[in-house]
Amino acid sequence: MKQQFNRSEILTLAHQIRRQNQFLSWGQCQVQAWQVARLRAALRVGATRFTFQKQDGEVREAYGTLNTALFQYEHKGSDRAESPTSIRYFDLDKNAWRSFRAERILKVAA
């Protein structure tokens, strides 16, 4: 089944990435936004391998999900609003919530 994406949301995300990182071209921001949309869709469906660059420059390969059927976690009540330019996921290797900035994504496994 082919995934349907809302292009308006993707272009909005590209604008937000552009505002945070002026060194990226508009085309690079669009590519990053599409990768983020694909990653978020894959994380909702099941466990996914992806690669991103950490804040200190280290490249990290992660195995995570947003599908609650794949992990046990007790919600502690933090209802802080999620930034649209950050990607939050449950790391299945570390059994903890992790996040990174959208423009730092390098690769999403198919």
C-alpha positions in Angstrom: 0.0 0.0 0.0 1.4 3.4 -1.0 1.7 5.9 1.8 -0.2 9.2 1.2 1.5 12.4 2.5 0.0 15.8 3.0 2.3 18.0 0.8 1.2 21.2 2.7 2.5 19.8 6.0 5.8 18.7 4.3 6.4 22.1 2.8 5.6 23.7 6.2 8.2 21.5 7.8 10.7 22.4 5.1 10.1 26.1 6.0 10.6 25.4 9.7 13.9 23.5 8.9 15.0 26.4 6.8 14.3 28.9 9.6 16.4 26.8 12.0 19.3 26.2 9.6 20.0 29.0 7.2 23.0 27.1 5.7 20.7 24.5 4.0 19.4 25.3 0.5 15.6 25.2 -0.1 16.0 22.0 -2.0 17.9 20.4 0.8 15.2 21.5 3.3 12.6 19.8 1.1 14.6 16.6 0.9 14.9 16.6 4.7 11.2 17.2 5.2 10.3 14.3 2.9 12.7 12.0 4.8 11.1 13.1 8.1 7.6 12.4 6.8 8.7 8.9 5.6 10.4 8.2 8.9 7.5 9.3 11.0 5.1 7.1 8.9 7.5 4.1 9.2 7.8 4.6 13.0 4.1 4.6 13.4 3.7 1.3 11.6 6.5 -0.7 13.2 10.2 -0.9 14.1 12.5 1.0 11.8 16.2 1.4 11.3 17.5 4.8 10.5 20.7 6.9 10.8 21.2 10.4 12.0 24.0 12.7 13.1 24.1 13.5 16.8 24.7 17.0 18.1 28.4 16.2 18.8 28.9 15.1 15.1 28.8 11.4 15.8 26.8 9.3 13.4 24.3 7.0 15.1 22.3 4.1 13.8 19.0 3.7 15.7 16.3 1.1 15.9 13.1 2.6 17.1 9.3 2.8 16.8 6.2 4.8 17.8 4.0 1.7 17.7 2.9 1.1 21.3 2.3 -2.6 20.6 6.1 -3.1 20.3 7.1 -1.7 23.7 5.9 -1.2 27.3 6.1 2.3 28.7 4.2 3.9 31.5 3.3 7.5 30.6 4.5 9.9 33.3 2.2 12.7 32.4 4.5 15.2 30.6 2.2 16.9 28.1 4.9 19.2 26.7 4.2 20.2 23.1 6.4 18.5 20.6 8.5 20.7 18.3 7.6 20.0 14.6 11.3 20.0 13.7 12.3 17.3 16.2 11.8 13.6 15.8 10.8 11.7 18.9 11.0 7.9 19.0 11.2 5.0 21.4 14.6 3.4 21.0 14.2 -0.4 21.2 17.9 -1.0 21.8 18.0 1.4 24.8 14.4 1.0 26.0 14.1 4.7 26.3 12.6 7.8 24.5 15.1 9.6 22.3 14.9 12.5 19.9 16.9 14.4 17.4 16.5 17.4 15.1 14.9 16.8 11.7 17.7 18.3 9.6 20.1 15.8 11.2 18.5 12.7 9.6 20.9 10.9 7.2 19.1 7.7 6.0 16.0 5.7 6.6 16.1 1.9 6.0 13.5 0.7 3.5 
